Amino acid sequence: MILVGQYDSPYVRRVAVSLRVLGFAYEHDTRSVFADFDAMRRVNPLGRIPSLVLDDGEVLIDSAAILDWLDQQVGPARALVPPGGVERRRKLRLIALATGAIDKVGAAAYERMIRPSPLRWPEWIERCRTQGRGAIAALAAEPWPDDAPLDQAQITAVCMIRYVRVADATLLPSGEHRQLDALSQRCEARPEFQATFPAEYAVPRST
Ligand SMILES: N[C@@H](CCC(=O)N[C@@H](CS)C(=O)NCC(=O)O)C(=O)O
């Protein structure tokens, strides 16, 4: 199978980490969602990443749909999201907070760094940042035990933390949320995260 998209996308990265954690081999197509827009749209009509091209040519789009397929392939005992009940709902909430933070912090960063300055809308940027900050605080208030088996909530939260620290570092300074710092350090040291650490960020970055 082929994973399409660069690791500077936290959505691509969470899929890449999950593929590795679950033991799937994949090729990596690193074409750029911005520089190779037309080619990208031939893979996914939305022109977004990630996509996962299966061996029979079927193309899965959207990280949530790809991760759902991976969990189905390995079965409930190894799935990265619990199959049902209160634990599934709890993990899905954490994942929604982390992906929501990515969306909102990303939207604000695009406004600040890509949109021409006369067209920027400061109130909108601040609203997005408030939403991202709220999601991060809610995640920081959750327990992240050291000995918990790696799951999708941890993977997505760690990809979010790395992304926010590049796109809008003041929203998640080191030392402000010690639980999240510890989670990030613990996971980023693992080989699956090391192998997918983004070498550089195409757009946007705050530093
Ligand atoms: N809900 C989607 C979001 C994917 C997404 O936002 N990808 C970004 C990169 S991080 C992208 O392709 N942006 C280009 C664009 O939307 O034009 C998912 O989970 O896969």
The ligand as a MOL file (V3000), in Angstrom:
LIG
                    3D

  0  0  0     0  0            999 V3000
M  V30 BEGIN CTAB
M  V30 COUNTS 20 19 0 0 0
M  V30 BEGIN ATOM
M  V30 1 N -10.2320 15.5680 7.9040 0
M  V30 2 C -9.0580 15.3750 7.0890 0
M  V30 3 C -8.1920 16.6170 7.1770 0
M  V30 4 C -6.9550 16.4790 6.3010 0
M  V30 5 C -6.2720 17.8200 6.1100 0
M  V30 6 O -6.7230 18.8690 6.5820 0
M  V30 7 N -5.1470 17.7770 5.3810 0
M  V30 8 C -4.4410 18.9960 5.0960 0
M  V30 9 C -2.9740 18.8490 5.4200 0
M  V30 10 S -2.7560 18.7990 7.1680 0
M  V30 11 C -4.5630 19.2780 3.6040 0
M  V30 12 O -4.5900 18.3860 2.7960 0
M  V30 13 N -4.6400 20.5790 3.2800 0
M  V30 14 C -4.7160 21.0290 1.9460 0
M  V30 15 C -6.0530 21.5870 1.6210 0
M  V30 16 O -7.0490 21.2550 2.2980 0
M  V30 17 O -6.1230 22.3460 0.6630 0
M  V30 18 C -8.3050 14.1260 7.5450 0
M  V30 19 O -8.4400 13.7630 8.7140 0
M  V30 20 O -7.6190 13.4970 6.7160 0
M  V30 END ATOM
M  V30 BEGIN BOND
M  V30 1 1 1 2
M  V30 2 1 2 3
M  V30 3 1 2 18
M  V30 4 1 3 4
M  V30 5 1 4 5
M  V30 6 2 5 6
M  V30 7 1 5 7
M  V30 8 1 7 8
M  V30 9 1 8 9
M  V30 10 1 8 11
M  V30 11 1 9 10
M  V30 12 2 11 12
M  V30 13 1 11 13
M  V30 14 1 13 14
M  V30 15 1 14 15
M  V30 16 2 15 16
M  V30 17 1 15 17
M  V30 18 2 18 19
M  V30 19 1 18 20
M  V30 END BOND
M  V30 END CTAB
M  END
